[in-house]
Amino acid sequence: MECYLPLLRVLEDSFIDKNQNPKVTISLSPTLLSLLNDNDLKKRFPDWLKTRLTLLKNIDKEQKEAGEFLAENIKKQLESYLSCEGNILARFSKLQKYKVIDILTCAATHGYLPLLRENKECVRAQLSTAVKEHSRVFGVNPKGIWLPECAYYEGLDKLMIENGLRYSILDGHGILHATPRPRYGIYAPICTQNGVAFFGRDSESTLPVWSAKHGYPGDPNYREFHRDLGWDISLNVLNTHGIKDRRPLGLKLNKVTGQNISLENKHLYEPKLAKSMIVNHANSYLLGRQKQLINLSKTIEKEPLLIAPFDAELFGHWWFEGPTFLAELFKQANEKEIEFITLNEVLSASPSIQLCNPSPSSWGQGGFHKYWLNESNSWLVSQWSKAGKAMIEKCTNGVKNESEIRILQQAGRELLLSQSSDWSFILRAGTTTELAKERINRHLDRFWILINSLGNTNQIPESKLLILEEEDSIFPLIQAKDWYKD
């Protein structure tokens, strides 16, 4: 929420201002849609904001300026959330209606698709389930998709177009190593023979915003992410608010100060100073893009396009000032004669696009698949493959009755949940690995219990099935036919 509420506010305010032309392409994944649509979350979130406001009353006098600024920010989030009764997806939908944003989908559970390709039906199910969920929430089918980790393999475009997905983004080398080599490099989209367009990420446009070490987020005057009051407030005070253990609370009152400064020595956040840096950095970023575009215009025949994709959580979460930085970009863009545009608008305005086959790639370390396929996590691939084959076999052979359809659908949910690329990433990174293993095993164990009960006299009891359906209730429109082998 600390990403999406500020982003909504920036986009809505910028759209109202007739001197601005905000344009953003944003991917809202099916799992995120499910989370934001959850009634329990909608009820609990305002209370959580109020709890955080109460906890801020425990700060020291010298923290007053930073604390008051943070409290005001939280109050704005609360007001924004209550104004739409928690239905922030309706606000995204409205912005898409007015062409401020172009909403992409993602694979159903952010599955790393090249590792699922042995069973193409599993890739198809990731895509088709995503499209159904997007359509259920927004009332329209998505035209574009954020491929998890920008990961692409030969033939994926065919499955994309089968599901009405017509464009996506790849890392730069996925475009530059395409066949034939693209005439305009990463500065114009390419299109496969199956009719899917791909845009290339421009690292020069990305680095200043992406990198804390080499870019703006690491500025000494911006808010420090890792220092949190959850570690500083007394445990007794936390306990009185139902918080049993020390953990981050999103209450951060310190600034970066310096890359090599220890957390306990970080200085207090100064909002006015940070604001002045945001204005300067937005100006610096746009000047850099202006210079880049002018130089490119001298070497290529068509108007160059710069694609700068980021994880949404960078804005407002990792980089607290990120949404305000975006607002400044929209304010200052006209002065630099820089136009923002969505990917869908680019394709609508492009009379012809060069035919090329993208190179297998990802935006991960090494540019290929090794971060998600290595000695720490490769065992997962065989588990997914075995479960995927069993799912395909059951779906292809068919089931007897409505009860077995329910079981098969729930098995599909568990299989999809086990395939999240986050599990592979966590295992490789070495953070919370026990949690990742527990979640993987939980979903696969449930999958096998469900799938083995089909056609068995010891079919899973109705009470047990209801529990699984309630705990893993994602994707209400899931269809077993998506795993059908044709």
C-alpha positions in Angstrom: 0.0 0.0 0.0 2.9 2.4 0.7 3.6 2.0 -3.1 0.1 2.1 -4.6 -1.6 4.8 -2.6 1.1 7.4 -3.2 1.3 6.4 -6.9 -2.4 6.8 -7.3 -2.3 10.2 -5.7 0.5 11.3 -8.0 -1.2 10.1 -11.1 -4.6 11.5 -10.2 -3.2 14.9 -9.2 -1.0 15.1 -12.3 -3.9 14.2 -14.6 -6.0 17.0 -13.1 -3.3 19.5 -13.9 -3.8 20.5 -17.5 -0.2 21.4 -17.9 0.9 17.9 -17.3 0.6 14.7 -19.3 1.3 11.8 -17.0 1.7 8.4 -18.7 2.7 5.2 -17.0 2.6 1.5 -18.0 2.1 -0.6 -14.9 1.8 -4.3 -14.2 -0.7 -5.4 -11.6 -0.1 -9.1 -11.1 -3.0 -11.5 -10.5 -1.8 -12.3 -7.0 -1.6 -8.5 -6.2 -5.2 -8.1 -7.5 -6.3 -10.9 -5.2 -4.6 -9.3 -2.3 -6.0 -5.8 -2.9 -9.5 -7.3 -3.4 -9.3 -9.2 -0.1 -12.1 -8.1 2.2 -10.2 -9.0 5.3 -7.3 -6.7 4.2 -9.7 -3.9 3.4 -11.1 -4.0 6.9 -7.7 -4.4 8.7 -5.6 -1.8 6.8 -7.2 1.4 8.2 -6.7 0.1 11.7 -3.1 -0.7 10.9 -2.6 2.9 9.8 -4.2 4.2 13.0 -2.0 1.9 15.1 1.1 3.3 13.4 -0.1 6.9 14.1 -0.5 6.0 17.8 3.0 4.4 17.9 4.5 7.6 16.6 3.5 9.3 19.8 6.3 7.4 21.5 9.1 9.2 19.7 11.6 11.5 21.3 11.5 15.3 21.1 14.4 15.5 18.7 12.5 13.2 16.3 9.5 15.6 16.3 10.0 17.1 12.8 10.6 13.8 11.1 7.8 12.2 13.1 5.2 14.9 12.3 6.1 14.6 8.6 5.6 10.8 8.6 2.4 11.1 10.6 1.0 13.6 8.0 2.0 11.2 5.3 0.2 8.3 7.0 -2.9 10.5 7.5 -3.0 11.2 3.8 -2.8 7.4 3.1 -5.7 6.8 5.5 -7.8 9.6 3.9 -7.0 8.3 0.4 -7.9 4.8 1.3 -11.2 5.7 3.1 -12.3 8.0 0.3 -12.6 5.0 -2.0 -13.7 2.6 0.7 -10.6 0.5 0.1 -11.4 -0.1 -3.6 -8.2 1.2 -5.0 -8.4 -1.1 -8.1 -11.4 1.0 -9.2 -9.1 4.0 -9.2 -6.6 2.2 -11.3 -9.3 1.2 -13.7 -10.5 4.8 -14.0 -7.0 6.0 -14.8 -6.8 3.4 -17.5 -10.1 4.6 -18.9 -8.6 8.1 -19.3 -5.4 6.6 -20.8 -3.2 7.9 -18.0 -2.0 4.3 -17.4 -1.8 1.1 -19.3 -2.4 -1.9 -17.0 -0.4 -5.0 -17.8 -1.0 -8.4 -16.3 1.8 -10.9 -15.2 2.0 -14.7 -15.1 -0.6 -16.0 -12.6 1.9 -16.5 -9.7 5.0 -14.9 -11.3 6.2 -18.3 -12.4 9.6 -18.2 -14.1 8.3 -19.4 -17.4 11.5 -20.8 -19.0 11.8 -23.3 -16.1 8.2 -24.5 -16.8 8.6 -24.9 -20.5 9.0 -28.7 -20.4 5.3 -28.9 -20.0 3.9 -26.1 -22.2 0.5 -26.6 -20.7 1.9 -25.3 -17.4 3.1 -22.1 -19.1 -0.3 -21.8 -20.8 -2.1 -22.1 -17.5 0.1 -19.4 -15.9 -0.9 -17.1 -18.8 -4.6 -18.0 -19.2 -5.3 -17.9 -15.4 -3.7 -14.4 -15.3 -5.9 -13.2 -18.2 -9.0 -14.5 -16.5 -8.2 -12.8 -13.2 -7.4 -9.5 -14.9 -10.7 -9.6 -16.8 -12.6 -10.5 -13.7 -11.3 -7.5 -11.8 -11.2 -4.9 -14.6 -13.8 -6.1 -17.0 -11.4 -6.1 -20.0 -8.7 -8.5 -21.1 -5.1 -7.3 -20.8 -3.3 -6.7 -24.0 0.2 -6.6 -22.5 2.1 -8.6 -19.9 5.1 -8.2 -17.6 6.9 -11.4 -18.1 8.3 -12.5 -14.7 11.9 -11.4 -14.4 11.7 -10.3 -18.1 12.4 -14.0 -18.8 11.9 -15.2 -22.4 12.4 -18.4 -24.3 11.9 -19.4 -28.0 8.2 -20.1 -28.7 6.8 -18.3 -25.7 5.3 -15.6 -28.0 3.0 -18.3 -29.5 1.5 -19.0 -26.1 1.2 -15.3 -25.4 -0.7 -14.5 -28.6 -3.0 -17.5 -27.9 -4.1 -15.7 -24.7 -4.5 -12.3 -26.4 -1.2 -10.9 -25.0 0.3 -8.8 -27.7 3.3 -7.0 -26.1 5.9 -7.1 -23.3 9.3 -5.9 -22.2 12.6 -7.6 -22.3 16.0 -6.7 -21.0 18.2 -4.9 -23.5 20.2 -8.0 -24.6 17.0 -9.9 -25.3 16.3 -7.3 -28.1 19.9 -6.6 -29.2 20.7 -10.3 -29.7 17.4 -10.8 -31.7 17.5 -12.4 -35.1 17.9 -10.4 -37.4 19.6 -7.7 -35.3 17.0 -4.9 -34.8 17.7 -1.9 -37.0 17.0 0.6 -34.2 18.3 -1.5 -31.3 16.4 -1.0 -28.1 15.0 2.3 -29.1 12.0 0.9 -31.0 9.8 -2.1 -30.5 10.2 -5.3 -32.6 7.6 -7.9 -33.5 7.7 -11.6 -33.8 6.2 -13.5 -36.7 3.5 -14.7 -34.2 2.4 -11.1 -33.8 3.9 -10.2 -30.3 5.7 -6.9 -29.9 8.7 -6.5 -27.5 10.3 -3.4 -26.1 13.8 -3.3 -24.8 14.9 -1.9 -21.4 17.3 1.0 -21.6 19.9 0.7 -18.8 21.0 4.3 -19.2 17.5 5.5 -18.4 17.1 2.9 -15.6 20.3 3.2 -13.6 19.9 6.6 -12.0 16.5 5.6 -10.4 17.2 1.9 -10.0 20.5 1.9 -8.1 20.9 3.0 -4.5 24.7 2.8 -4.9 25.0 4.8 -8.2 21.7 6.5 -8.4 19.3 8.9 -6.6 17.8 6.6 -3.9 21.1 6.5 -2.1 21.4 10.2 -1.7 22.4 11.0 1.9 19.3 13.2 2.4 16.7 10.6 1.4 15.0 8.4 3.9 16.8 5.3 5.2 14.9 2.2 4.5 16.5 -0.2 7.0 16.3 1.9 10.2 12.8 1.4 11.7 11.1 2.2 14.9 9.9 -1.4 15.1 13.4 -2.1 16.5 13.7 1.0 18.7 10.3 1.3 20.5 10.2 -0.7 23.7 8.7 -4.2 23.5 6.2 -3.3 26.2 4.7 -0.5 24.1 4.6 -2.8 21.1 2.8 -5.5 23.1 0.1 -3.0 24.2 -0.8 -2.7 20.5 -0.9 -6.4 19.8 2.6 -6.5 18.3 4.2 -9.5 19.9 7.7 -9.4 18.3 10.1 -6.8 17.1 9.7 -6.3 13.3 9.7 -3.4 10.8 6.6 -1.3 11.1 7.2 1.1 8.2 8.0 3.9 10.7 11.3 5.3 9.5 12.6 8.6 10.9 16.2 8.6 9.7 18.0 9.5 6.5 20.6 7.6 4.5 23.3 10.0 5.9 26.1 8.0 4.1 26.5 4.6 2.5 29.0 3.5 5.1 27.3 4.9 8.2 26.0 2.3 10.6 22.2 2.2 11.2 22.5 3.4 14.8 24.5 6.5 13.6 22.0 7.6 10.9 20.9 11.2 11.2 17.3 12.2 11.5 15.3 12.8 8.3 14.9 16.4 7.2 11.8 16.6 4.9 12.5 20.1 3.4 16.0 19.1 2.4 14.8 15.9 0.9 12.2 17.8 -1.1 14.8 20.1 -2.6 16.9 17.1 -3.6 13.8 15.5 -5.4 13.4 18.7 -7.5 17.1 18.7 -8.4 17.2 15.0 -9.2 14.1 15.1 -11.4 15.7 18.0 -13.3 19.0 16.0 -13.6 17.2 12.9 -14.8 15.2 14.7 -17.5 18.3 16.6 -18.7 20.0 13.2 -19.1 17.1 11.8 -21.1 17.0 15.0 -23.2 20.6 14.7 -24.1 20.2 11.0 -24.8 17.3 11.6 -27.1 19.0 14.4 -29.0 22.1 12.2 -29.6 19.9 9.3 -30.7 17.9 11.5 -33.1 21.2 12.2 -35.0 21.8 8.5 -35.6 18.4 6.8 -36.2 15.8 7.7 -38.7 12.7 7.5 -36.4 11.8 9.2 -33.1 13.7 7.2 -30.4 11.9 5.6 -27.5 13.4 5.1 -24.0 12.0 2.3 -21.9 12.8 2.5 -18.2 11.0 -0.3 -16.2 11.3 -0.7 -12.4 9.8 -2.8 -9.7 6.8 -0.9 -8.4 7.9 -1.4 -4.9 10.8 0.9 -5.5 8.4 3.8 -5.5 7.3 4.6 -2.0 8.6 1.4 -0.4 12.4 1.1 -1.0 12.6 4.7 -2.1 10.2 6.7 0.0 10.7 9.8 -2.2 10.0 7.9 -5.4 6.4 8.9 -6.0 7.2 12.6 -5.4 10.1 12.2 -7.9 7.6 10.9 -10.4 5.4 13.9 -9.8 8.3 16.2 -10.4 9.1 14.4 -13.7 5.6 15.1 -14.9 5.8 18.8 -13.8 9.2 19.4 -15.5 8.8 17.3 -18.6 7.3 20.0 -20.8 10.2 22.3 -20.2 12.6 19.7 -21.6 10.2 18.8 -24.5 10.0 15.2 -23.3 6.8 13.2 -23.9 5.6 10.3 -21.7 3.8 7.5 -23.5 2.4 4.1 -22.7 3.5 1.0 -24.5 0.0 0.5 -25.9 0.0 4.0 -27.4 3.4 3.4 -29.0 2.0 0.3 -30.8 -1.2 2.1 -31.8 0.9 4.9 -33.4 3.4 2.6 -35.1 2.5 1.9 -38.8 5.2 -0.8 -39.1 7.5 -2.7 -36.8 10.6 -4.7 -37.7 10.1 -8.5 -37.6 12.6 -10.1 -35.3 12.9 -13.2 -33.0 14.0 -12.1 -29.5 16.9 -13.9 -27.8 16.3 -16.0 -24.7 17.1 -13.8 -21.8 16.1 -12.3 -18.4 16.9 -9.2 -16.5 18.6 -11.3 -13.7 22.2 -11.7 -12.9 24.1 -12.7 -16.0 21.2 -11.9 -18.2 20.0 -15.5 -18.5 18.4 -18.0 -16.1 21.2 -18.9 -13.7 19.8 -16.9 -10.7 16.7 -19.1 -10.8 18.5 -22.3 -11.9 21.6 -23.2 -9.8 22.8 -25.6 -7.1 20.6 -23.9 -4.5 17.2 -24.3 -6.3 17.5 -26.6 -9.3 15.7 -29.4 -7.4 12.5 -27.4 -7.8 12.4 -27.9 -11.5 12.0 -31.6 -11.3 9.3 -31.2 -8.7 7.4 -28.8 -10.9 7.8 -31.0 -13.9 6.5 -34.1 -12.1 3.5 -32.3 -10.7 2.9 -30.6 -14.0 2.7 -33.9 -15.9 0.3 -35.3 -13.4 -1.9 -32.3 -13.6 -1.9 -32.4 -17.4 -2.7 -36.1 -17.4 -5.7 -35.7 -15.1 -7.0 -32.7 -17.0 -6.6 -34.4 -20.4 -8.3 -37.6 -19.3 -11.1 -35.7 -17.6 -13.0 -36.3 -14.4 -16.4 -37.8 -13.4 -18.4 -35.1 -11.6 -18.6 -31.6 -10.1 -16.9 -32.8 -6.9 -13.8 -34.0 -8.9 -13.8 -30.8 -10.9 -13.5 -28.8 -7.6 -10.6 -31.1 -6.5 -8.8 -30.6 -9.8 -9.3 -26.8 -9.7 -7.9 -26.7 -6.2 -4.9 -28.8 -7.3 -4.3 -26.3 -10.0 -4.2 -23.5 -7.5 -1.7 -25.3 -5.4 0.4 -26.1 -8.4 0.4 -22.5 -9.5 1.3 -21.3 -6.0 4.2 -23.7 -5.8 5.6 -22.3 -9.1 6.3 -18.7 -8.0 9.7 -17.5 -9.0 10.0 -15.9 -5.6 10.8 -19.3 -4.0 13.7 -19.9 -6.4 15.0 -16.3 -5.8 14.8 -16.7 -2.0 16.6 -20.0 -2.1 19.4 -18.5 -4.2 19.6 -15.3 -2.1 19.8 -17.2 1.1 17.2 -15.1 2.9 14.2 -16.7 4.8 15.0 -20.0 3.0 13.1 -22.0 5.6 10.0 -20.0 4.8 10.4 -20.6 1.1 10.9 -24.4 1.6 7.9 -24.6 3.9 5.7 -22.8 1.3 6.9 -24.9 -1.6 6.4 -28.2 0.3 3.0 -27.1 1.6 1.6 -26.3 -1.8 3.1 -29.4 -3.5 2.0 -31.7 -0.6 -1.5 -30.3 -1.0 -1.3 -30.8 -4.7 -0.4 -34.4 -4.4 -3.1 -35.1 -1.8 -5.7 -33.6 -4.1 -4.5 -35.1 -7.4 -4.1 -38.6 -5.9 -7.6 -38.6 -4.4 -9.1 -38.3 -7.9 -10.6 -41.6 -9.0 -9.7 -43.0 -5.6 -12.2 -44.6 -3.2 -10.5 -42.5 -0.5 -11.4 -39.2 -2.0 -10.4 -36.2 0.0 -13.2 -35.4 2.6 -15.4 -32.4 1.9 -14.3 -30.8 5.1 -10.6 -30.9 4.2 -11.4 -29.6 0.7 -13.2 -26.7 2.1 -10.3 -25.8 4.3 -7.9 -25.8 1.4 -10.3 -23.8 -0.7 -10.6 -21.2 2.0 -6.8 -21.0 2.8 -5.8 -20.9 -0.9 -8.8 -19.2 -2.4 -7.0 -17.4 -5.2 -8.2 -17.4 -8.8 -12.0 -18.0 -8.5 -12.2 -18.5 -12.3 -9.5 -21.1 -12.6 -10.2 -23.8 -15.2 -8.7 -27.2 -15.4 -9.0 -27.2 -19.2 -6.0 -24.8 -19.3 -3.8 -27.8 -18.6 -5.5 -29.9 -21.3 -2.9 -31.5 -23.7 -3.9 -30.8 -27.3 
